[in-house]
Protein backbone atom coordinates (compact mmCIF):
# COMPACT_ATOMS: atom_id res chain seq x y z
CA UNK A 1 0.00 0.00 0.00
CA UNK A 2 1.36 3.44 -0.93
CA UNK A 3 1.84 6.07 1.75
CA UNK A 4 -0.78 8.28 0.08
CA UNK A 5 -3.32 5.44 0.14
CA UNK A 6 -2.51 4.77 3.80
CA UNK A 7 -2.96 8.46 4.62
CA UNK A 8 -6.37 8.47 2.90
CA UNK A 9 -7.50 5.48 4.93
CA UNK A 10 -6.22 7.05 8.15
CA UNK A 11 -8.20 10.21 7.42
CA UNK A 12 -11.30 8.04 7.00
CA UNK A 13 -10.67 6.62 10.46
CA UNK A 14 -10.11 3.02 9.36
CA UNK A 15 -8.76 1.27 12.44
CA UNK A 16 -6.37 -1.11 10.68
CA UNK A 17 -4.87 1.78 8.75
CA UNK A 18 -4.48 3.80 11.94
CA UNK A 19 -2.69 0.87 13.63
CA UNK A 20 -0.42 0.45 10.62
CA UNK A 21 0.37 4.16 10.52
CA UNK A 22 1.25 4.15 14.22
CA UNK A 23 3.62 1.24 13.69
CA UNK A 24 5.21 3.15 10.82
CA UNK A 25 5.87 6.34 12.79
CA UNK A 26 7.24 4.45 15.78
CA UNK A 27 10.29 3.82 13.61
CA UNK A 28 10.70 7.57 12.95
CA UNK A 29 12.14 6.83 9.51
CA UNK A 30 11.75 8.67 6.18
CA UNK A 31 8.41 6.99 5.49
CA UNK A 32 7.05 8.46 8.71
CA UNK A 33 7.85 11.96 7.45
CA UNK A 34 6.19 11.22 4.12
CA UNK A 35 3.07 9.92 5.89
CA UNK A 36 2.73 12.92 8.19
CA UNK A 37 3.18 15.28 5.25
CA UNK A 38 0.53 13.38 3.29
CA UNK A 39 -1.87 13.59 6.23
CA UNK A 40 -1.46 17.34 6.55
CA UNK A 41 -2.23 19.33 9.71
CA UNK A 42 -4.57 17.38 12.02
CA UNK A 43 -7.91 18.87 13.09
CA UNK A 44 -7.45 21.52 15.75
CA UNK A 45 -10.64 20.49 17.52
CA UNK A 46 -9.21 17.22 18.85
CA UNK A 47 -8.59 17.51 22.59
CA UNK A 48 -5.28 16.03 23.70
CA UNK A 49 -5.24 15.23 27.40
CA UNK A 50 -2.44 13.63 29.40
CA UNK A 51 -2.92 11.73 32.64
CA UNK A 52 0.24 11.28 34.67
CA UNK A 53 1.15 10.61 38.28
CA UNK A 54 2.86 8.16 40.64
CA UNK A 55 2.49 4.46 40.05
CA UNK A 56 -0.45 2.79 41.76
CA UNK A 57 -2.69 5.85 42.08
CA UNK A 58 -5.24 4.45 39.64
CA UNK A 59 -4.41 6.30 36.40
CA UNK A 60 -5.67 3.49 34.18
CA UNK A 61 -8.85 3.09 36.21
CA UNK A 62 -9.42 6.83 35.97
CA UNK A 63 -8.85 6.77 32.20
CA UNK A 64 -11.28 3.88 31.78
CA UNK A 65 -13.89 5.91 33.66
CA UNK A 66 -13.18 8.97 31.51
CA UNK A 67 -13.59 6.86 28.38
CA UNK A 68 -16.96 5.57 29.62
CA UNK A 69 -18.09 9.13 30.35
CA UNK A 70 -16.92 10.46 27.00
CA UNK A 71 -18.60 7.64 25.10
CA UNK A 72 -21.84 8.37 26.92
CA UNK A 73 -21.44 11.94 25.69
CA UNK A 74 -21.03 10.69 22.12
CA UNK A 75 -17.29 11.38 21.77
CA UNK A 76 -14.86 9.03 20.04
CA UNK A 77 -11.75 8.35 22.10
CA UNK A 78 -8.20 7.16 21.47
CA UNK A 79 -6.06 6.04 24.41
CA UNK A 80 -2.29 6.08 24.00
CA UNK A 81 -0.52 4.34 26.88
CA UNK A 82 3.23 4.83 27.27
CA UNK A 83 4.44 1.69 29.00
CA UNK A 84 7.72 0.84 30.70
CA UNK A 85 10.15 -1.01 28.47
CA UNK A 86 11.95 -4.21 29.33
CA UNK A 87 15.66 -3.44 29.73
CA UNK A 88 16.39 -6.71 27.91
CA UNK A 89 13.92 -6.78 25.03
CA UNK A 90 12.68 -3.19 24.80
CA UNK A 91 9.13 -4.54 24.87
CA UNK A 92 6.28 -2.83 26.69
CA UNK A 93 4.24 -4.19 29.57
CA UNK A 94 1.05 -3.16 27.74
CA UNK A 95 -0.91 -2.96 30.97
CA UNK A 96 -3.41 -0.43 29.68
CA UNK A 97 -4.84 -2.97 27.24
CA UNK A 98 -5.73 -5.22 30.17
CA UNK A 99 -7.47 -2.44 32.06
CA UNK A 100 -9.30 -1.18 28.97
CA UNK A 101 -10.74 -4.61 28.10
CA UNK A 102 -14.29 -3.41 28.82
CA UNK A 103 -14.05 -1.14 25.76
CA UNK A 104 -12.65 -3.78 23.38
CA UNK A 105 -15.87 -4.17 21.42
CA UNK A 106 -16.59 -0.44 21.19
CA UNK A 107 -15.88 0.87 17.70
CA UNK A 108 -15.67 4.39 19.13
CA UNK A 109 -12.64 3.54 21.27
CA UNK A 110 -9.10 2.84 20.07
CA UNK A 111 -6.37 1.72 22.48
CA UNK A 112 -2.68 1.65 21.65
CA UNK A 113 0.34 0.91 23.83
CA UNK A 114 3.83 2.21 23.14
CA UNK A 115 7.07 1.19 24.76
CA UNK A 116 8.94 4.14 26.21
CA UNK A 117 12.25 2.55 25.18
CA UNK A 118 14.12 4.82 27.54
CA UNK A 119 12.91 8.02 25.90
CA UNK A 120 13.36 11.11 28.04
CA UNK A 121 10.38 12.20 30.05
CA UNK A 122 8.69 8.79 29.93
CA UNK A 123 7.36 9.83 26.54
CA UNK A 124 8.23 7.52 23.68
CA UNK A 125 10.07 9.39 20.95
CA UNK A 126 7.23 8.67 18.53
CA UNK A 127 4.45 9.83 20.85
CA UNK A 128 4.08 13.26 19.28
CA UNK A 129 3.80 11.71 15.81
CA UNK A 130 1.32 9.14 17.13
CA UNK A 131 -0.88 11.87 18.58
CA UNK A 132 -0.76 13.59 15.17
CA UNK A 133 -2.02 10.42 13.47
CA UNK A 134 -4.78 9.82 16.01
CA UNK A 135 -5.96 13.41 15.61
CA UNK A 136 -5.85 13.13 11.81
CA UNK A 137 -8.00 10.01 12.00
CA UNK A 138 -10.81 12.02 13.53
CA UNK A 139 -10.92 11.10 17.21
CA UNK A 140 -12.61 13.72 19.34
CA UNK A 141 -10.39 13.08 22.37
CA UNK A 142 -6.93 11.58 22.77
CA UNK A 143 -6.00 10.43 26.29
CA UNK A 144 -2.27 9.92 26.92
CA UNK A 145 -1.23 7.89 29.95
CA UNK A 146 2.40 8.21 31.00
CA UNK A 147 4.52 5.97 33.16
CA UNK A 148 5.16 6.67 36.82
CA UNK A 149 6.14 10.06 38.18
CA UNK A 150 9.35 11.98 38.46
CA UNK A 151 11.17 15.02 37.18
CA UNK A 152 11.54 13.52 33.71
CA UNK A 153 7.80 13.00 33.35
CA UNK A 154 7.32 16.71 32.67
CA UNK A 155 7.98 15.96 28.98
CA UNK A 156 4.30 15.05 28.68
CA UNK A 157 3.60 18.79 28.45
CA UNK A 158 4.99 18.67 24.92
CA UNK A 159 2.25 16.39 23.58
CA UNK A 160 -0.84 17.42 25.56
CA UNK A 161 -3.17 20.42 25.61
CA UNK A 162 -4.01 19.81 29.26
CA UNK A 163 -2.12 17.71 31.82
CA UNK A 164 -4.04 15.97 34.59
CA UNK A 165 -1.98 14.83 37.58
CA UNK A 166 -3.52 11.92 39.49
CA UNK A 167 -2.74 11.64 43.20
CA UNK A 168 -4.15 9.25 45.81
CA UNK A 169 -4.54 9.80 49.57
CA UNK A 170 -2.44 7.95 52.09
CA UNK A 171 0.57 7.20 49.91
CA UNK A 172 2.64 10.34 50.35
CA UNK A 173 2.08 11.14 46.70
CA UNK A 174 1.76 14.88 47.19
CA UNK A 175 5.10 15.11 48.98
CA UNK A 176 6.82 12.95 46.38
CA UNK A 177 5.28 14.95 43.56
CA UNK A 178 6.50 18.17 45.15
CA UNK A 179 10.01 16.76 45.42
CA UNK A 180 9.93 15.59 41.82
CA UNK A 181 8.85 18.94 40.45
CA UNK A 182 5.64 17.49 39.04
CA UNK A 183 3.56 20.23 40.63
CA UNK A 184 4.91 22.62 38.01
CA UNK A 185 3.11 20.92 35.13
CA UNK A 186 -0.52 20.02 35.94
CA UNK A 187 -3.43 22.05 34.68
CA UNK A 188 -5.78 19.91 36.77
CA UNK A 189 -5.22 17.59 39.73
CA UNK A 190 -7.44 14.55 40.20
CA UNK A 191 -7.52 13.17 43.73
CA UNK A 192 -8.38 9.52 43.15
CA UNK A 193 -10.08 7.30 45.75
CA UNK A 194 -11.63 10.43 47.20
CA UNK A 195 -13.81 8.29 49.49
CA UNK A 196 -10.73 6.85 51.21
CA UNK A 197 -9.34 8.16 54.52
CA UNK A 198 -6.92 10.99 54.02
CA UNK A 199 -8.48 12.45 50.89
CA UNK A 200 -9.42 15.73 52.55
CA UNK A 201 -5.96 15.94 54.13
CA UNK A 202 -4.38 15.48 50.71
CA UNK A 203 -6.46 18.32 49.28
CA UNK A 204 -5.52 20.51 52.23
CA UNK A 205 -1.82 19.68 51.76
CA UNK A 206 -2.04 20.67 48.12
CA UNK A 207 -3.55 24.02 49.04
CA UNK A 208 -0.91 24.59 51.73
CA UNK A 209 1.74 23.88 49.11
CA UNK A 210 0.37 26.78 47.07
CA UNK A 211 -1.25 24.73 44.31
CA UNK A 212 -3.77 26.96 42.57
CA UNK A 213 -4.92 24.76 39.68
CA UNK A 214 -8.32 23.04 39.95
CA UNK A 215 -8.43 20.00 42.24
CA UNK A 216 -11.19 17.50 41.54
CA UNK A 217 -12.07 14.58 43.84
CA UNK A 218 -12.86 11.35 41.99
CA UNK A 219 -13.88 7.79 42.80
CA UNK A 220 -13.39 6.25 39.38
CA UNK A 221 -14.71 2.79 40.25
CA UNK A 222 -18.22 4.17 40.61
CA UNK A 223 -17.79 7.17 38.33
CA UNK A 224 -17.86 9.71 41.12
CA UNK A 225 -16.41 13.08 40.11
CA UNK A 226 -15.50 11.89 36.61
CA UNK A 227 -18.02 14.17 34.86
CA UNK A 228 -16.74 17.13 36.89
CA UNK A 229 -13.15 16.21 36.08
CA UNK A 230 -13.84 16.10 32.36
CA UNK A 231 -15.79 19.37 32.48
CA UNK A 232 -12.78 20.98 34.17
CA UNK A 233 -10.35 19.54 31.62
CA UNK A 234 -12.51 20.56 28.65
CA UNK A 235 -12.91 24.07 30.04
CA UNK A 236 -9.13 24.33 30.27
CA UNK A 237 -8.69 23.36 26.61
CA UNK A 238 -11.45 25.73 25.52
CA UNK A 239 -9.95 28.61 27.50
CA UNK A 240 -6.59 28.07 25.78
CA UNK A 241 -8.25 27.94 22.37
CA UNK A 242 -10.19 31.14 23.00
CA UNK A 243 -7.11 33.33 23.40
CA UNK A 244 -4.76 31.61 20.97
CA UNK A 245 -2.88 29.84 23.74
CA UNK A 246 -3.68 26.41 22.38
CA UNK A 247 -1.86 26.99 19.10
CA UNK A 248 1.12 28.45 20.96
CA UNK A 249 1.20 25.51 23.35
CA UNK A 250 1.10 22.96 20.54
CA UNK A 251 3.82 24.77 18.62
CA UNK A 252 6.01 24.95 21.72
CA UNK A 253 5.34 21.27 22.33
CA UNK A 254 6.44 20.38 18.82
CA UNK A 255 9.60 22.44 19.30
CA UNK A 256 10.32 20.52 22.51
CA UNK A 257 9.84 17.20 20.71
CA UNK A 258 12.18 18.25 17.89
CA UNK A 259 14.77 19.34 20.45
CA UNK A 260 14.54 16.01 22.30
CA UNK A 261 14.81 14.01 19.08
CA UNK A 262 17.78 16.10 17.90
CA UNK A 263 19.56 15.52 21.21
CA UNK A 264 18.82 11.79 21.03
CA UNK A 265 20.18 11.60 17.49
CA UNK A 266 23.32 13.49 18.48
CA UNK A 267 23.80 11.23 21.51
CA UNK A 268 23.55 8.14 19.30
CA UNK A 269 26.40 9.48 17.16
CA UNK A 270 28.79 10.29 19.99
CA UNK A 271 32.11 8.44 20.10
CA UNK A 272 32.04 4.93 21.51
CA UNK A 273 32.95 4.02 25.06
CA UNK A 274 36.60 3.49 24.15
CA UNK A 275 37.02 6.96 22.65
CA UNK A 276 35.17 8.62 25.50
CA UNK A 277 37.35 6.71 27.97
CA UNK A 278 40.45 8.01 26.19
CA UNK A 279 39.12 11.57 26.36
CA UNK A 280 38.37 11.09 30.05
CA UNK A 281 41.94 9.93 30.59
CA UNK A 282 43.28 13.08 28.96
CA UNK A 283 41.09 15.23 31.20
CA UNK A 284 42.11 13.32 34.33
CA UNK A 285 45.77 13.65 33.38
CA UNK A 286 45.44 17.40 32.97
CA UNK A 287 46.27 17.36 29.26
CA UNK A 288 42.86 18.64 28.23
CA UNK A 289 40.00 20.61 29.78
CA UNK A 290 36.46 19.31 30.18
CA UNK A 291 35.00 21.77 27.66
CA UNK A 292 37.68 20.85 25.13
CA UNK A 293 36.89 17.15 25.54
CA UNK A 294 33.18 17.81 25.06
CA UNK A 295 33.89 19.88 21.95
CA UNK A 296 35.90 17.01 20.52
CA UNK A 297 33.14 14.48 21.24
CA UNK A 298 30.53 16.71 19.59
CA UNK A 299 32.74 17.37 16.55
CA UNK A 300 33.20 13.65 16.05
CA UNK A 301 29.45 13.13 16.35
CA UNK A 302 28.73 15.83 13.76
CA UNK A 303 31.34 14.44 11.38
CA UNK A 304 33.68 16.39 9.12
CA UNK A 305 32.51 19.82 8.03
CA UNK A 306 31.44 20.33 4.46
N, C-alpha and C positions, 0 to 999 in steps of 0.2 A: 504493500500500500504506500502511495506517495505521501510525502509530508503534507501537501496541500489537501489531499483527500482526508487524511487523519484530522487535520485542523477543522475541515468542514463537519466531520462527524462529531468532533468535540463540541463545536458551537451548537450542534443540535442536541447536545446533552446525552449522547449515546454512551452508556456506562462502560462498555468494553473499550471504546475508543478513549474515554477518559483515563481508564486504568492503563492502557497502553501508552498514552501520552505521559502519564506520571512516571512510568518506568523509564521512558526515554529521557526525561529531563533529570532524573536522578543521576544519570551519568554525566550531565553537564558538558556534553560534547557538542560538536558543530551542529548536529542534527537538532539538538535542543534549541539552539539559537534560531535555526530556520523555522522550527515549529512555532516558537513564540512570536516571531515576526509575522508568520502566516496568520496566526490567531488575531493579531492586532491588539490594541488596548482593551483590557477586560471591562465589563460594565462597572461604572462607578457605584451603582446602587448596592452591590453586594457588600454585606457587612462582614468584616473580618474580625473575629473576637478570639483572643487568647485566654486560656485558663491555665494558670501556673500556680505553684505553691509546693510546700514540703511534701515528701512522700507520705502516703497513708492518711491524708486529710479528706480523701473522698472526691478527688477531682473527676475521676471517670464516672462515678455515681452522679455527681452534679451535672456533668455533661449529658449523661443519658436522660436526666430529668429535663434539662434544657431542650434536648432534641424532642422529647415527648410534648413539651409545651409548644415549641415552634411548629411541630407538625399539626397540633390541634388548631393553631392559628393559620394553617394553610401554607406555611413556608417550607421550601425545600432546603435541606441541610446537608452539608458535607463536613465530616469530622476527619481531621488530620492529626493523628497521634504520633508524636516524636518519641520513640522508645529508646531505652538504653541499648547499646550494642555489646555483643559478646566481645571481650578482648581477644578471643581466639579466632572466631569466625567472622566477626563484624555483623552478625545477624541480629535482628531485633527480637525483643521479647514478645511483641505484638499483643500486649495485654488488653489494649482497648477493644480489640475485636471480640474478646471473650465477654467483656462487660457490655458491649453494644449488641449482643446476640438478639435481644428482644426486637431490634429494628431490622434484622436481616431480611425480612420479607417485604419491607417497605420500600417501594420504588422511589420514594421521595427522600430517601436517606442514603448517603454514600459514605463508607468508612474506609479509610486508608491509613496504614501504619508505615512509618519511615524509621529506619535505623539512624540514630544520631551520628554514628561512625566517628565519634570524637570531635565533631564540629563544635566550634566555640559557641558558648551561650546555650548549649543543649538544643540548638536549632540545627537540624541537618542542613548541609550546604545548599541542597536543592529545595528547601522549604519555600523560599520566596517564589521560585518558579512554579512550584506545585500549587501554591495559592493562586497564582496567575491563571493556571489552567483550570482550576476549580471555579474561579470567578467567570472565566470565559465560557464555561460550559453551562452557565445560567443558574447556579445555586443562589438562593436568596441570602443564605448565611453560611459562613465557613467558621467552624470552631476548631481552634488549634490547641491541642493539649501538649504541654512541654513536661520534660522529665524533671522531677525533684525540685530543689530550690537551692539557690546559692548566688554568689555575685555574678557568675557567668550566665545565669538565666535571664539577665536583663536584655539579652539579644532578641528576645521575643518581641520587644517593642518595634523592631524593624519590619515585622511581617503582619502586625495587627493594628487595627484602628483603635481598639479599646482592649486594655489588659485587665483581666479579672484575677485577683490574687485570692486563692482559697486558703483559709486558716481554720483550724479546729480547736476547740477548747480543751484544756487539760494536757496539752502535749508540749507546752513551751514554744509553740510555733511563732508567736508574735515576737518573742525575744530573739529567737534564731533568725527570723526574717529581718529584724532590725540590724542584727550583727552582719547579716549577709548583704545589706544594702538593697534588699528587695522592696522596701517601703518607698523607694524613690520612683518605682515604675508603675504601680497600679493606678488605674482610673476608677476602679471599683474593688471593694473587698467583700468577699462572701464568707461569712462565718458559717461553716458547715456544722451539722449536728447541733443546731441552736437550741434543741430541747435537752441537751446534756448539761450536767453540772459544770459550771465554770464559763458558760457562754457569755453571761452578762459581764463577768470579770474580764474576759478577753476583750469585749467591746470597750469597756472602761479603760483597759490598758492601752488600747489603740488610741483612744482620745487623749490620754495622758501623754502619749508619745508624740502628740501633735499631728496625727493623721487627720487630714481634712477632706479626703475623698469620701464618697458615699460608702457606708457600711450596711450590708444587707444580711439579715439572719435567714438561714435556709435550713430546712430538713428535707434533703433531696429524696429520701426513701418514700416519703408520703407527699412530695411535691410542695411542701410548705415553703413559702417565700420565693419560689422559683419564678413565678409570674412577675413579682416585684423586682427580682434581680434582672430579668430580661428587660423590663421596662426601663430600669436604670441604665443598663448597658446601651439599649437602643437610643435613649435620650442623649447619651454621651456621644454616640456616633453622629446623630442628627445635629447636635450643637456644633460639632467640628465642621460638618458639611455646610452649615449655614453661614459661617464666616470665612470659609476658604481654608480652614485649618486642616481639613481632611486631606486635601490634595497636597498640602505642604508636608503633612506627616507621612503620607505614602511616598512622596519623593525623597524625603530624608531617610525613610526606611530602606528604599532601594539603594540610596547612596551608601548606607551602612552595610548592606549585603555585598555590594560591589567591593567595598573596602576590605571586608572580611575574606571574600574570595580571592582578591588580589594578594592579600597577606598570606593566605594558605598556599597559593600558587608559588609565591616567592619562597616560602619556607620549604616547599617540596623540592626546590632547585638549589638549596643551599649545599655547600660542600658536605661530603660524607663525614662520618664520625672520625675517620683517620685524619682528614685534613683539618677538621675543627680541633682535634686533639693536638695536632702540630701547632696550630695557631695559639692554642691555650698554653702550650709549652713555651712559646716565644714570649707571651705576656708574662708568665710566671718567672721567666728568666730575666725579665727587664729589658729584653731586646725590642719590644714593641708595646705600644700603648693599647688599651682596650678599644678605644675608638678606631684606631688604625686597623686592628684585627677585625672589627665589625665591618669596616669599609671594604676590606679585602674579601670577606665572606660574601657580602652583597654584590661586589663586582663580579665574583665568580658565578654567582647565581644569575646575574643579568647577562653574562656572556660577553664576548668581545664587542666593543662599540662598532657601529657601522655595519 
